[in-house]
Amino acid sequence: MMDRYWFGEVNRISPEAPVPIVRVERREERLGGAANVALNAVALGVDAGLMGVIGNDEAGDNINRLLEKSGIDSYLSCDPQISTIIKLRVIGRQQQLIRIDFEERPTEHVLQDKLNRFNTLLNAADVVIFSDYAKGSLVNVTTMISAAKSAGKIVLVDPKGSDFVRYAGATLLTPNKSELKQVIGEWFSEDELTEKAQKLRRDLDLQGLLLTRSEEGMTLYTEGEIVHVPAMAREVYDVSGAGDTVIATMAVMMANGLSMHEAVVIANRAGGIVVGKLGTATVSREELFPEQFVQG
């Protein structure tokens, strides 16, 4: 996805309707969706490649340009029958006033080509991340997870929707509260949440389930332990892309041999940093591990 930001001043209300008039003064384009996950990964010092679908248009060209500039290997499939997904945010006085989405679902032929390319590239990867935004690019996710698992890869999934069965066999699932409620229903106590979360984890044959809980922090459910990490005490400016930062940080830490428990503590720190930034953003190694970069 292409994340576009239009920044401007708001000085009056429109005479046509009770809405603010934004005089656009600055425009920015940023990598969004799974591209933001890849960007967060490379910001932490690893190599990353990106698969997905774009259109044969200016936004798709710009995504490839930004990927190249960021050092991310592009394995994007071009579907000439659709337009590249764009999320346009209008910002006035440092507040998001409206978001406008442009999106179409990829065609079946392009998705089959994408699956074939995935199987070709799989052996070169240590970790595979599936970022599901319910835009139609992951219709083959069950087959992909099975292939990655058979190849001995660490598989992380940021899920979407009410059908988590298609993510069965992944190493780690990272739903937020609203996503988990769609699958297991409401809970009225921590014990009930634990029981339902652990049942889901076992039913889906997951090694871990990481529930991101906004101001309540994160909870990791595994066979051997339950780990709760409180949220960092800091001002929240923008939660856009925070889940991307968390799953990317988990992947990088696990690829470097850390346990899920150890990785969650660091991912929670990364999430706490990125919500203090506007829009989809990344966290650098210097921000995450400042003690390693102290000048003596």
C-alpha positions, 0 to 999 in steps of 0.5 A: 500500500501507498500511505499518502499524507497531505498536511495543511492549515485549517483556518475556517469552516467550509460554507458548503458544509460544516467541515474544516477547509484544509489548505494543503502545504506539504505532501508525503508518501510512505510505504504502507501495509506489508511494506511498512513491516519490511521497512521496520525490519530493515531499520533494525538491521536485517535484510528483507524482501517484500511480496505483494501486488501493485497496479501498473500505475504511478503509485506502484512505481513510487512504491518500488522506488521507495523500496529500492531507496530503503534497501528492501528487495522487491518481489512485487507482482504487477496486476494491470487490471487493478490500481495500487492500494492508496490510503490518503490521510489529510492532516490539519493542525497535527490532527487527522481529519479524514482518510480516503482509501482507494483499493481493488482486489487482485485477479486470480492469475496474478495471485497464482503467479505470486504463490509460485514466486513465494515457493521459489524464494522461500528457501532464501528466508529465515523468517516469513511474515504474513501481514494480512490486511484483508485486501485479497493478496493472501488468499493462498496463505494456508498453502504458504504457511504449510510450505514455510513450516515444512521448510523449517521457517519461523512463521509470524502472522498478523491476522485479519477477519474472523477465520483464523483457521487458515493461519493454522501451523504458524509459529506466532499469531499477533492479533489485537483485542478487537481481532481476537474478539471476532474469533473467541468472543468476549471475555469478562476476566483475565482467567477467561481470556487465558482459557480461550486464548490458550484453547485457540493456540492449541487448536491452531497448532501455534507455538505462541499467540501474542495479544496486543492490548493497546494501553494494557500492553501485550500478553504472550501465550505459549505452552510453557508460560503466559507473559504479560508486558505492561505498556510503556508509560508515554504519550500516544500520538498515533497508533498507525502502523504500531502492529507493523512495528511489533511483528517486525521486531518480533521477527528480527529478534527471533531470527537472532535467536531470542526466545518469544519471551525475550522478543516480546519485551523488546517488541513492546518497547518498539511499539511504545516508541513508534506510537509517539510518531505521526503516521506509519513510522519505524524504530531504529536500533539506536532508539531501541537499544540506546545503551549500545550507542552511547558515546564514551 
